[in-house]
Amino acid sequence: MDETTRMERLRALPSIDELLARPTVSSLLSTHSRQLGVTALREAVASVRQRILAGEDVRFDERDVVTALARLSGPKLKRVINATGVVLHTNLGRAPLAPHAITRLAHLAGGYSNLELDLDEGERGSRYAPVVELLCQLTGAEDAMVVNNCAAAVLLAFGALAKGKEAIVSRGELVEIGGGFRIPEVMQQSGATLVEVGTTNRTRIDDYARAITPQTGLIAKIHRSNFAIVGFTEEAHPRELGALGRARQVPVFVDAGSGLLRALHAEGIPSEPTMASIVASGVDLVGFSCDKLLGGPQAGVLVGRKAVLEQLKRHPLNRALRIDKLTVAALEATLELYRDEREDELPVRAALQLTREQLDARAHKLSNLLLGVPHRIAHGEGRVGGGSMPLAAPPSTAIALKGDAVSLHERLRTAEPPVLARIVDDEVWLDVRCVADTELEALAQAVSGAT
Ligand SMILES: *Cc1c(COP(=O)(O)O)cnc(C)c1O
């Protein structure tokens, strides 16, 4: 485009007042506030101006207003398609909820509830009362409470049990969980003094025993969720720690992380201890996340001995870490699925337990919807994600797309609905493990539009 044409295109750009006077434009804006409408017009004109300045031969088009309106008025938090194959993706909201939990949320969200009211007694009750019995049944613990996430559970445990005292932790477990959540810093924040024992790869029960002093407030064991130490290793079993704690009258806390409530039977995924097995080992307190392997809403559970939980419940921090009614509702419904042995309806467990044959069948379904899009079916290894099971390598079946991977990956991310894929050896892979069968059509459409 030569300079004269460029100046002409720029001069031809309409003013906002001109646009507002056009009947076609005012009808486009009619369902929005005037302020949002004017912002959309400014944005639409500015984007055309930028493209002209960048050398494109374009004119103002009212369809640009439609695009700007959609961007400005649409939600910023959107449903996306997870084609990364990572089941617990922290950036993608971790666990999707089960239909049973969604129905419960829909029922409760628009009305009042007995959130802090005991309907039998007519007295004030605790907000997590609805899930205490379920959590005790499912873990074998005496008592339970729920806070905002597992990070909050750890903060509360250290704050309530070890403030102004010493907390003993193995050197091999002074971990960073992700998002800058580092166990040594949390302990410092809670007012506890860290006492490190053992070495990076080996910590024995005697190391803990020798470190106990009259100042000891807590023995803590942190599950290595997001990394593994292999080779010449040794660690104290929760059973040994529980026995030591009882003998020396020091409470023992296990931060178990992922919250596996019932064993998984999944290809390529080694088993982890269940929460019930950790409680049964005789420790006083166990903390875990609800939106990792448990498959529920974001929350952190603390289960254990009644006397210990009483101390945590009375702590002033507890009020600041409390969960809201939607979390209680979704968590109660999620736990009911375990109680009723329907836990395989949870999307996280269903996704993790897919067999290679089931993955292949889903990939073929998607492949059939991608007529005219150059692709092949590819096989590889996936990840569990969410800082869980770092050594697990579940089988991965994907549609590998032909074309420039980086730009295709970006176009998919900005598609409607947005599609998050993974790049493997300069190819975009659409891993089908976390794509629901009901999402295949929408995924195929987004891919067709982006290729
Ligand atoms: C994930 C994890 C946490 C943090 O849990 P959030 O629910 O994300 O706050 C803490 N400890 C361990 C061992 C974990 O795996």
The ligand as an ORCA input file, in Angstrom:
! r2SCAN-3c Opt
* xyz 0 1
  C      -0.618    -29.263     46.479
  C      -0.010    -29.355     47.800
  C      -0.177    -28.329     48.737
  C      -0.957    -27.092     48.415
  O      -2.298    -27.418     48.218
  P      -3.328    -26.324     47.668
  O      -4.648    -26.976     47.882
  O      -2.980    -26.105     46.254
  O      -3.161    -25.120     48.506
  C       0.414    -28.457     49.966
  N       1.158    -29.541     50.279
  C       1.347    -30.553     49.403
  C       2.200    -31.706     49.810
  C       0.761    -30.499     48.143
  O       0.930    -31.496     47.285
*
